[in-house]
Amino acid sequence: MKINLPTDVENIIQTLETAGFEAYAVGGCVRDTLLGRAPKDWDVTTSAKPEEVKSLFSHTIDTGIEHGTVTVMCNHVGYEVTTYRIDGEYEDARHPKEVTFTSNLAEDLRRRDFTINAMAYSPNAGLVDLFEGAEDLENHVIRCVGNAHERFSEDALRMLRAIRFSAQLGFEIQDETCDAIRDLADTIQKISAERIATELIKTIMSDHPQDFRKAYELGLTKYILPEFDAMMNTPQVSKHHMYNVGEHTLASLDHIEAEKVLRLAMLLHDVAKPLCISIDEEGQNHFYGHPQKGAEMAVKILRRLKLDNDTIKKVKTLVYYHDERKPATPIHMRRMMNEIGVEMLPSLFAVKYADVMAQSDYRKDEKLAYIESLRAEYQGCLDRGECVSLKNLAVNGADLLEIGVSQGKQVGEMLKFLLEIVLEQPEKNTREELLQVAQKQKTSKSL
């Protein structure tokens, strides 16, 4: 089996082999190439020690030299070159206490997580596949190298990686591997929030985001996102719904662009429903106040996962407004643009669309038509260049000072007063008109 390696990777391997060492492309890049995908990164494994690698290349970076990794720079691109190694005892379900270098490729491949990631390739030796990874690729299976309980005991994050690879590749997780995840799910608590967040986000941003369900079925969400367990156990007895809250959430992920903020917003848009549920006389469920409560919960959850403030702010906004149903009129659209933000509204429309698409067919066409009318009004406001914020107001603080408005708080209050007028009557956004209004308002207040 021949794999076409990038020229730089082939040159790195050839340089190491010429010096008397073994060297192979290894891991995800081999997997992706066999799948016909373009690898994001190319990694090389070698029998050469880190110092020996450094001596052979003019530009290297010590990225993880204690674990045997040196980054070799070629044409402004970095390639990680790692010495064959055997991991020592794992004390924290994440990191080996020590790493021992070896000259045996098989020992290095044996320590890896899944069979599909434990293949190596060099132009001279061809494909080295000691654990039937190519067969698992062909059969669309995620399977641990060796004993699954041992692999997950070494590194608990591998349990989430199994689900992530399943979602990214559309593969099933082998039964023994699933059993080990169920048995060891509680050990995920030893993993840092940042690493958990990375795997969670990669999973929901994949081509199969509904595979996040496996994290629930295998007992992981109980520890990383217990709010999702509550969602999976909250029914929606309503003409508008055909799924429980959790299944509706998973279905909605399929209907929105694979962008971090959007997928997180869909994951959390109904997170407060379990807390806000009520049942009317007819046995129908209602979830009054869930968008507002959900926005608060989303902030707490995303902070717990150590996400950045910008992401948290945007997700909070989308959750808060996802169920708002103001009339699709120019005045209401201008107010939405002012309150929510011009740049956020396309994302909000996308969230609303995904939400509706994951509901029942009851009045679905009407709901979708409403979203399209919102989009049309939004575009109309943009096309007409209507003022929806202070920065587009035809006057500013300096103009108001010139006509005698007192400096400080009064200027801010007057600008807000003028903006309210313009939001109602956009044609009044001229310097002359607004200064006249400001003059009258100043005079009336001084009487």
Secondary structure as a PSIPRED ss2 file (coil, helix, strand):
# PSIPRED VFORMAT (PSIPRED V4.0)

   1 M C   1.000  0.000  0.000
   2 K C   1.000  0.000  0.000
   3 I C   1.000  0.000  0.000
   4 N C   1.000  0.000  0.000
   5 L C   1.000  0.000  0.000
   6 P C   1.000  0.000  0.000
   7 T H   0.000  1.000  0.000
   8 D H   0.000  1.000  0.000
   9 V H   0.000  1.000  0.000
  10 E H   0.000  1.000  0.000
  11 N H   0.000  1.000  0.000
  12 I H   0.000  1.000  0.000
  13 I H   0.000  1.000  0.000
  14 Q H   0.000  1.000  0.000
  15 T H   0.000  1.000  0.000
  16 L H   0.000  1.000  0.000
  17 E H   0.000  1.000  0.000
  18 T H   0.000  1.000  0.000
  19 A C   1.000  0.000  0.000
  20 G C   1.000  0.000  0.000
  21 F C   1.000  0.000  0.000
  22 E C   1.000  0.000  0.000
  23 A E   0.000  0.000  1.000
  24 Y E   0.000  0.000  1.000
  25 A E   0.000  0.000  1.000
  26 V E   0.000  0.000  1.000
  27 G C   1.000  0.000  0.000
  28 G H   0.000  1.000  0.000
  29 C H   0.000  1.000  0.000
  30 V H   0.000  1.000  0.000
  31 R H   0.000  1.000  0.000
  32 D H   0.000  1.000  0.000
  33 T H   0.000  1.000  0.000
  34 L H   0.000  1.000  0.000
  35 L C   1.000  0.000  0.000
  36 G C   1.000  0.000  0.000
  37 R C   1.000  0.000  0.000
  38 A C   1.000  0.000  0.000
  39 P C   1.000  0.000  0.000
  40 K C   1.000  0.000  0.000
  41 D C   1.000  0.000  0.000
  42 W C   1.000  0.000  0.000
  43 D E   0.000  0.000  1.000
  44 V E   0.000  0.000  1.000
  45 T E   0.000  0.000  1.000
  46 T E   0.000  0.000  1.000
  47 S C   1.000  0.000  0.000
  48 A C   1.000  0.000  0.000
  49 K C   1.000  0.000  0.000
  50 P H   0.000  1.000  0.000
  51 E H   0.000  1.000  0.000
  52 E H   0.000  1.000  0.000
  53 V H   0.000  1.000  0.000
  54 K H   0.000  1.000  0.000
  55 S H   0.000  1.000  0.000
  56 L H   0.000  1.000  0.000
  57 F C   1.000  0.000  0.000
  58 S C   1.000  0.000  0.000
  59 H C   1.000  0.000  0.000
  60 T E   0.000  0.000  1.000
  61 I E   0.000  0.000  1.000
  62 D E   0.000  0.000  1.000
  63 T E   0.000  0.000  1.000
  64 G E   0.000  0.000  1.000
  65 I H   0.000  1.000  0.000
  66 E H   0.000  1.000  0.000
  67 H H   0.000  1.000  0.000
  68 G C   1.000  0.000  0.000
  69 T E   0.000  0.000  1.000
  70 V E   0.000  0.000  1.000
  71 T E   0.000  0.000  1.000
  72 V E   0.000  0.000  1.000
  73 M E   0.000  0.000  1.000
  74 C E   0.000  0.000  1.000
  75 N C   1.000  0.000  0.000
  76 H C   1.000  0.000  0.000
  77 V E   0.000  0.000  1.000
  78 G E   0.000  0.000  1.000
  79 Y E   0.000  0.000  1.000
  80 E E   0.000  0.000  1.000
  81 V E   0.000  0.000  1.000
  82 T E   0.000  0.000  1.000
  83 T E   0.000  0.000  1.000
  84 Y C   1.000  0.000  0.000
  85 R E   0.000  0.000  1.000
  86 I E   0.000  0.000  1.000
  87 D E   0.000  0.000  1.000
  88 G C   1.000  0.000  0.000
  89 E C   1.000  0.000  0.000
  90 Y E   0.000  0.000  1.000
  91 E C   1.000  0.000  0.000
  92 D C   1.000  0.000  0.000
  93 A C   1.000  0.000  0.000
  94 R C   1.000  0.000  0.000
  95 H C   1.000  0.000  0.000
  96 P E   0.000  0.000  1.000
  97 K C   1.000  0.000  0.000
  98 E C   1.000  0.000  0.000
  99 V E   0.000  0.000  1.000
 100 T E   0.000  0.000  1.000
 101 F E   0.000  0.000  1.000
 102 T C   1.000  0.000  0.000
 103 S C   1.000  0.000  0.000
 104 N C   1.000  0.000  0.000
 105 L H   0.000  1.000  0.000
 106 A H   0.000  1.000  0.000
 107 E H   0.000  1.000  0.000
 108 D H   0.000  1.000  0.000
 109 L H   0.000  1.000  0.000
 110 R H   0.000  1.000  0.000
 111 R C   1.000  0.000  0.000
 112 R C   1.000  0.000  0.000
 113 D C   1.000  0.000  0.000
 114 F E   0.000  0.000  1.000
 115 T H   0.000  1.000  0.000
 116 I H   0.000  1.000  0.000
 117 N H   0.000  1.000  0.000
 118 A C   1.000  0.000  0.000
 119 M C   1.000  0.000  0.000
 120 A E   0.000  0.000  1.000
 121 Y E   0.000  0.000  1.000
 122 S E   0.000  0.000  1.000
 123 P C   1.000  0.000  0.000
 124 N C   1.000  0.000  0.000
 125 A C   1.000  0.000  0.000
 126 G E   0.000  0.000  1.000
 127 L E   0.000  0.000  1.000
 128 V E   0.000  0.000  1.000
 129 D C   1.000  0.000  0.000
 130 L C   1.000  0.000  0.000
 131 F C   1.000  0.000  0.000
 132 E C   1.000  0.000  0.000
 133 G H   0.000  1.000  0.000
 134 A H   0.000  1.000  0.000
 135 E H   0.000  1.000  0.000
 136 D H   0.000  1.000  0.000
 137 L H   0.000  1.000  0.000
 138 E H   0.000  1.000  0.000
 139 N H   0.000  1.000  0.000
 140 H C   1.000  0.000  0.000
 141 V E   0.000  0.000  1.000
 142 I E   0.000  0.000  1.000
 143 R C   1.000  0.000  0.000
 144 C E   0.000  0.000  1.000
 145 V C   1.000  0.000  0.000
 146 G C   1.000  0.000  0.000
 147 N C   1.000  0.000  0.000
 148 A H   0.000  1.000  0.000
 149 H H   0.000  1.000  0.000
 150 E H   0.000  1.000  0.000
 151 R H   0.000  1.000  0.000
 152 F H   0.000  1.000  0.000
 153 S H   0.000  1.000  0.000
 154 E H   0.000  1.000  0.000
 155 D C   1.000  0.000  0.000
 156 A C   1.000  0.000  0.000
 157 L H   0.000  1.000  0.000
 158 R H   0.000  1.000  0.000
 159 M H   0.000  1.000  0.000
 160 L H   0.000  1.000  0.000
 161 R H   0.000  1.000  0.000
 162 A H   0.000  1.000  0.000
 163 I H   0.000  1.000  0.000
 164 R H   0.000  1.000  0.000
 165 F H   0.000  1.000  0.000
 166 S H   0.000  1.000  0.000
 167 A H   0.000  1.000  0.000
 168 Q H   0.000  1.000  0.000
 169 L H   0.000  1.000  0.000
 170 G C   1.000  0.000  0.000
 171 F C   1.000  0.000  0.000
 172 E E   0.000  0.000  1.000
 173 I E   0.000  0.000  1.000
 174 Q C   1.000  0.000  0.000
 175 D H   0.000  1.000  0.000
 176 E H   0.000  1.000  0.000
 177 T H   0.000  1.000  0.000
 178 C H   0.000  1.000  0.000
 179 D H   0.000  1.000  0.000
 180 A H   0.000  1.000  0.000
 181 I H   0.000  1.000  0.000
 182 R H   0.000  1.000  0.000
 183 D H   0.000  1.000  0.000
 184 L H   0.000  1.000  0.000
 185 A H   0.000  1.000  0.000
 186 D H   0.000  1.000  0.000
 187 T H   0.000  1.000  0.000
 188 I H   0.000  1.000  0.000
 189 Q H   0.000  1.000  0.000
 190 K H   0.000  1.000  0.000
 191 I C   1.000  0.000  0.000
 192 S C   1.000  0.000  0.000
 193 A H   0.000  1.000  0.000
 194 E H   0.000  1.000  0.000
 195 R H   0.000  1.000  0.000
 196 I H   0.000  1.000  0.000
 197 A H   0.000  1.000  0.000
 198 T H   0.000  1.000  0.000
 199 E H   0.000  1.000  0.000
 200 L H   0.000  1.000  0.000
 201 I H   0.000  1.000  0.000
 202 K H   0.000  1.000  0.000
 203 T H   0.000  1.000  0.000
 204 I H   0.000  1.000  0.000
 205 M C   1.000  0.000  0.000
 206 S C   1.000  0.000  0.000
 207 D C   1.000  0.000  0.000
 208 H C   1.000  0.000  0.000
 209 P H   0.000  1.000  0.000
 210 Q H   0.000  1.000  0.000
 211 D H   0.000  1.000  0.000
 212 F H   0.000  1.000  0.000
 213 R H   0.000  1.000  0.000
 214 K H   0.000  1.000  0.000
 215 A H   0.000  1.000  0.000
 216 Y H   0.000  1.000  0.000
 217 E H   0.000  1.000  0.000
 218 L C   1.000  0.000  0.000
 219 G C   1.000  0.000  0.000
 220 L C   1.000  0.000  0.000
 221 T H   0.000  1.000  0.000
 222 K H   0.000  1.000  0.000
 223 Y H   0.000  1.000  0.000
 224 I H   0.000  1.000  0.000
 225 L C   1.000  0.000  0.000
 226 P H   0.000  1.000  0.000
 227 E H   0.000  1.000  0.000
 228 F H   0.000  1.000  0.000
 229 D H   0.000  1.000  0.000
 230 A H   0.000  1.000  0.000
 231 M H   0.000  1.000  0.000
 232 M H   0.000  1.000  0.000
 233 N C   1.000  0.000  0.000
 234 T C   1.000  0.000  0.000
 235 P C   1.000  0.000  0.000
 236 Q C   1.000  0.000  0.000
 237 V C   1.000  0.000  0.000
 238 S C   1.000  0.000  0.000
 239 K C   1.000  0.000  0.000
 240 H C   1.000  0.000  0.000
 241 H C   1.000  0.000  0.000
 242 M C   1.000  0.000  0.000
 243 Y C   1.000  0.000  0.000
 244 N C   1.000  0.000  0.000
 245 V H   0.000  1.000  0.000
 246 G H   0.000  1.000  0.000
 247 E H   0.000  1.000  0.000
 248 H H   0.000  1.000  0.000
 249 T H   0.000  1.000  0.000
 250 L H   0.000  1.000  0.000
 251 A H   0.000  1.000  0.000
 252 S H   0.000  1.000  0.000
 253 L H   0.000  1.000  0.000
 254 D C   1.000  0.000  0.000
 255 H C   1.000  0.000  0.000
 256 I C   1.000  0.000  0.000
 257 E C   1.000  0.000  0.000
 258 A C   1.000  0.000  0.000
 259 E C   1.000  0.000  0.000
 260 K H   0.000  1.000  0.000
 261 V H   0.000  1.000  0.000
 262 L H   0.000  1.000  0.000
 263 R H   0.000  1.000  0.000
 264 L H   0.000  1.000  0.000
 265 A H   0.000  1.000  0.000
 266 M H   0.000  1.000  0.000
 267 L H   0.000  1.000  0.000
 268 L H   0.000  1.000  0.000
 269 H C   1.000  0.000  0.000
 270 D C   1.000  0.000  0.000
 271 V C   1.000  0.000  0.000
 272 A C   1.000  0.000  0.000
 273 K H   0.000  1.000  0.000
 274 P H   0.000  1.000  0.000
 275 L H   0.000  1.000  0.000
 276 C H   0.000  1.000  0.000
 277 I C   1.000  0.000  0.000
 278 S E   0.000  0.000  1.000
 279 I E   0.000  0.000  1.000
 280 D C   1.000  0.000  0.000
 281 E C   1.000  0.000  0.000
 282 E C   1.000  0.000  0.000
 283 G C   1.000  0.000  0.000
 284 Q C   1.000  0.000  0.000
 285 N E   0.000  0.000  1.000
 286 H E   0.000  0.000  1.000
 287 F C   1.000  0.000  0.000
 288 Y C   1.000  0.000  0.000
 289 G C   1.000  0.000  0.000
 290 H H   0.000  1.000  0.000
 291 P H   0.000  1.000  0.000
 292 Q H   0.000  1.000  0.000
 293 K H   0.000  1.000  0.000
 294 G H   0.000  1.000  0.000
 295 A H   0.000  1.000  0.000
 296 E H   0.000  1.000  0.000
 297 M H   0.000  1.000  0.000
 298 A H   0.000  1.000  0.000
 299 V H   0.000  1.000  0.000
 300 K H   0.000  1.000  0.000
 301 I H   0.000  1.000  0.000
 302 L H   0.000  1.000  0.000
 303 R H   0.000  1.000  0.000
 304 R H   0.000  1.000  0.000
 305 L C   1.000  0.000  0.000
 306 K C   1.000  0.000  0.000
 307 L C   1.000  0.000  0.000
 308 D C   1.000  0.000  0.000
 309 N H   0.000  1.000  0.000
 310 D H   0.000  1.000  0.000
 311 T H   0.000  1.000  0.000
 312 I H   0.000  1.000  0.000
 313 K H   0.000  1.000  0.000
 314 K H   0.000  1.000  0.000
 315 V H   0.000  1.000  0.000
 316 K H   0.000  1.000  0.000
 317 T H   0.000  1.000  0.000
 318 L H   0.000  1.000  0.000
 319 V H   0.000  1.000  0.000
 320 Y H   0.000  1.000  0.000
 321 Y H   0.000  1.000  0.000
 322 H C   1.000  0.000  0.000
 323 D C   1.000  0.000  0.000
 324 E C   1.000  0.000  0.000
 325 R C   1.000  0.000  0.000
 326 K C   1.000  0.000  0.000
 327 P C   1.000  0.000  0.000
 328 A C   1.000  0.000  0.000
 329 T C   1.000  0.000  0.000
 330 P H   0.000  1.000  0.000
 331 I H   0.000  1.000  0.000
 332 H H   0.000  1.000  0.000
 333 M H   0.000  1.000  0.000
 334 R H   0.000  1.000  0.000
 335 R H   0.000  1.000  0.000
 336 M H   0.000  1.000  0.000
 337 M H   0.000  1.000  0.000
 338 N H   0.000  1.000  0.000
 339 E H   0.000  1.000  0.000
 340 I H   0.000  1.000  0.000
 341 G C   1.000  0.000  0.000
 342 V C   1.000  0.000  0.000
 343 E C   1.000  0.000  0.000
 344 M C   1.000  0.000  0.000
 345 L H   0.000  1.000  0.000
 346 P H   0.000  1.000  0.000
 347 S H   0.000  1.000  0.000
 348 L H   0.000  1.000  0.000
 349 F H   0.000  1.000  0.000
 350 A H   0.000  1.000  0.000
 351 V H   0.000  1.000  0.000
 352 K H   0.000  1.000  0.000
 353 Y H   0.000  1.000  0.000
 354 A H   0.000  1.000  0.000
 355 D H   0.000  1.000  0.000
 356 V H   0.000  1.000  0.000
 357 M H   0.000  1.000  0.000
 358 A C   1.000  0.000  0.000
 359 Q C   1.000  0.000  0.000
 360 S C   1.000  0.000  0.000
 361 D C   1.000  0.000  0.000
 362 Y C   1.000  0.000  0.000
 363 R C   1.000  0.000  0.000
 364 K H   0.000  1.000  0.000
 365 D H   0.000  1.000  0.000
 366 E H   0.000  1.000  0.000
 367 K H   0.000  1.000  0.000
 368 L H   0.000  1.000  0.000
 369 A H   0.000  1.000  0.000
 370 Y H   0.000  1.000  0.000
 371 I H   0.000  1.000  0.000
 372 E H   0.000  1.000  0.000
 373 S H   0.000  1.000  0.000
 374 L H   0.000  1.000  0.000
 375 R H   0.000  1.000  0.000
 376 A H   0.000  1.000  0.000
 377 E H   0.000  1.000  0.000
 378 Y H   0.000  1.000  0.000
 379 Q H   0.000  1.000  0.000
 380 G H   0.000  1.000  0.000
 381 C H   0.000  1.000  0.000
 382 L H   0.000  1.000  0.000
 383 D H   0.000  1.000  0.000
 384 R H   0.000  1.000  0.000
 385 G C   1.000  0.000  0.000
 386 E C   1.000  0.000  0.000
 387 C C   1.000  0.000  0.000
 388 V C   1.000  0.000  0.000
 389 S C   1.000  0.000  0.000
 390 L H   0.000  1.000  0.000
 391 K H   0.000  1.000  0.000
 392 N H   0.000  1.000  0.000
 393 L C   1.000  0.000  0.000
 394 A C   1.000  0.000  0.000
 395 V C   1.000  0.000  0.000
 396 N C   1.000  0.000  0.000
 397 G H   0.000  1.000  0.000
 398 A H   0.000  1.000  0.000
 399 D H   0.000  1.000  0.000
 400 L H   0.000  1.000  0.000
 401 L H   0.000  1.000  0.000
 402 E H   0.000  1.000  0.000
 403 I C   1.000  0.000  0.000
 404 G C   1.000  0.000  0.000
 405 V C   1.000  0.000  0.000
 406 S C   1.000  0.000  0.000
 407 Q C   1.000  0.000  0.000
 408 G C   1.000  0.000  0.000
 409 K H   0.000  1.000  0.000
 410 Q H   0.000  1.000  0.000
 411 V H   0.000  1.000  0.000
 412 G H   0.000  1.000  0.000
 413 E H   0.000  1.000  0.000
 414 M H   0.000  1.000  0.000
 415 L H   0.000  1.000  0.000
 416 K H   0.000  1.000  0.000
 417 F H   0.000  1.000  0.000
 418 L H   0.000  1.000  0.000
 419 L H   0.000  1.000  0.000
 420 E H   0.000  1.000  0.000
 421 I H   0.000  1.000  0.000
 422 V H   0.000  1.000  0.000
 423 L H   0.000  1.000  0.000
 424 E H   0.000  1.000  0.000
 425 Q C   1.000  0.000  0.000
 426 P H   0.000  1.000  0.000
 427 E H   0.000  1.000  0.000
 428 K H   0.000  1.000  0.000
 429 N C   1.000  0.000  0.000
 430 T C   1.000  0.000  0.000
 431 R H   0.000  1.000  0.000
 432 E H   0.000  1.000  0.000
 433 E H   0.000  1.000  0.000
 434 L H   0.000  1.000  0.000
 435 L H   0.000  1.000  0.000
 436 Q H   0.000  1.000  0.000
 437 V H   0.000  1.000  0.000
 438 A H   0.000  1.000  0.000
 439 Q H   0.000  1.000  0.000
 440 K H   0.000  1.000  0.000
 441 Q H   0.000  1.000  0.000
 442 K H   0.000  1.000  0.000
 443 T H   0.000  1.000  0.000
 444 S H   0.000  1.000  0.000
 445 K H   0.000  1.000  0.000
 446 S H   0.000  1.000  0.000
 447 L C   1.000  0.000  0.000
